[in-house]
Amino acid sequence: MSETIHVVTGFGALSDPQLSTTAATILKGVVGNPAIPASEQVTKAQAALGAFNLTVAAQPHGGVTATAEKKATRRDLIVALQHPGSSHRQRISLASIPSANQTPMPKHRG
């Protein structure tokens, strides 16, 4: 059975719950994956996801300050997910890394 690798882009178009779920899914596939060494980028993305989830939970009734904080942590999370990994030769985002149970697509030579 062949598995498909999905490259995720357009994080800004996702709702807050969708962004949180997507980020958690990406990080679940990256953390502990033997093909991907632990990196500062992964740590930053994990911290950004935690901060984002806290600000979303702290904003049940809105408010200018709570909304500004949520927007800032949302932006930080998106940047952390899109930031190219400096420890890899190939410049990739966390969203394009296959999970531990997926087989990378072969490179087209031609």
C-alpha positions, 0 to 999 in steps of 0.5 A: 500500500502506498501512502501519500505525503501531503505538503501543507501550505496556506496556514493563514487561511485555517481557522484557529482550531484547524491551525492547532490541529494541523500543527499538532499533527505535523509535530506528531509526525516529526517528533521521534521520527528517526529520519529527522534529527531533533532541531531547534526549529521543532522545539520552537514550533512546539513552544509556539503551538503551546503558546497559541493554544493557551492564548486561544483558551484565554480568549473565550469572550474576546477583548482587544488585548486577548485578541492581539495576543492570540493574533501574535501567537498565531503568527509566531506558530505559522512562522515556526511551521514555515521556517526552513530548517537550518540543520538540513541540506534541503530547505524544507518546512516542517509541514513537508516532512513525512511522518514516521510511518510514511515513505518519502516520495522518490525524486523524479530524475529526468 
